[in-house]
Amino acid sequence: MTQAAQLWQKLITLAIARESSTEEKLQLLPGVEGQDWSRLAESIKAEIPAELKAFYQVYGGQRDEIGVIPLVRNLTLLSLDSILEQWQFLNEEVDQDEMEVDNGPGIKPTLWSPAWIPLATNGAGDYLCLDTDPDIGGTYGQVLYYWHDWENRSVEAESWFAFIELCLTEEE
């Protein structure tokens, strides 16, 4: 079993236990093929990290429906189409002059960056993102939060798999 498949299985097991629910309530989508990433990669003008592609090969995120239980923390994982839709929305709507920026080390000093790939949402305008253009000291593919009403951005993990492992550790 691949690392991505193992992480998915652990996430599914913990989410079901946390919510006293069933796998059907996660509303998982079929896996994404490698070539399906080309439209997103062309739009953001960046290479999609291999860990993300491997993870999405197993399941392609979650359906965007009422009643879907969160997969990690309070977040539902976006489908590939939703990733692109939310990325386009954020690029059009975020006003860079809206608030002062308070980013942590390794993140460029910006409120929003087109180099960030939104992967998960809490449904309230906040997103978990992969950073494909980190600042000095950062790592390509590092994970950060975009908060719509808070200027702080900090690195949650150095990679997608590291973030998932962190979330699994938090729930154990």
Rosetta blueprint (number, residue, H / E / L):
1 M L
2 T L
3 Q H
4 A H
5 A H
6 Q H
7 L H
8 W H
9 Q H
10 K H
11 L H
12 I H
13 T H
14 L H
15 A H
16 I H
17 A H
18 R H
19 E H
20 S L
21 S L
22 T L
23 E H
24 E H
25 K H
26 L H
27 Q L
28 L E
29 L E
30 P E
31 G L
32 V L
33 E L
34 G H
35 Q H
36 D H
37 W H
38 S H
39 R H
40 L H
41 A H
42 E H
43 S H
44 I H
45 K L
46 A L
47 E L
48 I L
49 P L
50 A H
51 E H
52 L H
53 K H
54 A H
55 F H
56 Y H
57 Q H
58 V H
59 Y E
60 G E
61 G E
62 Q E
63 R L
64 D L
65 E L
66 I L
67 G L
68 V L
69 I L
70 P L
71 L L
72 V E
73 R L
74 N L
75 L E
76 T E
77 L E
78 L L
79 S L
80 L H
81 D H
82 S H
83 I H
84 L H
85 E H
86 Q H
87 W H
88 Q H
89 F H
90 L H
91 N H
92 E H
93 E H
94 V L
95 D L
96 Q L
97 D L
98 E L
99 M L
100 E L
101 V L
102 D E
103 N E
104 G L
105 P L
106 G L
107 I L
108 K L
109 P L
110 T L
111 L L
112 W L
113 S L
114 P L
115 A L
116 W E
117 I E
118 P E
119 L E
120 A E
121 T E
122 N L
123 G L
124 A L
125 G L
126 D L
127 Y E
128 L E
129 C E
130 L E
131 D E
132 T L
133 D L
134 P L
135 D L
136 I L
137 G L
138 G L
139 T L
140 Y L
141 G L
142 Q E
143 V E
144 L E
145 Y E
146 Y E
147 W L
148 H L
149 D L
150 W L
151 E L
152 N E
153 R E
154 S L
155 V E
156 E E
157 A E
158 E L
159 S L
160 W H
161 F H
162 A H
163 F H
164 I H
165 E H
166 L H
167 C H
168 L H
169 T H
170 E H
171 E H
172 E L
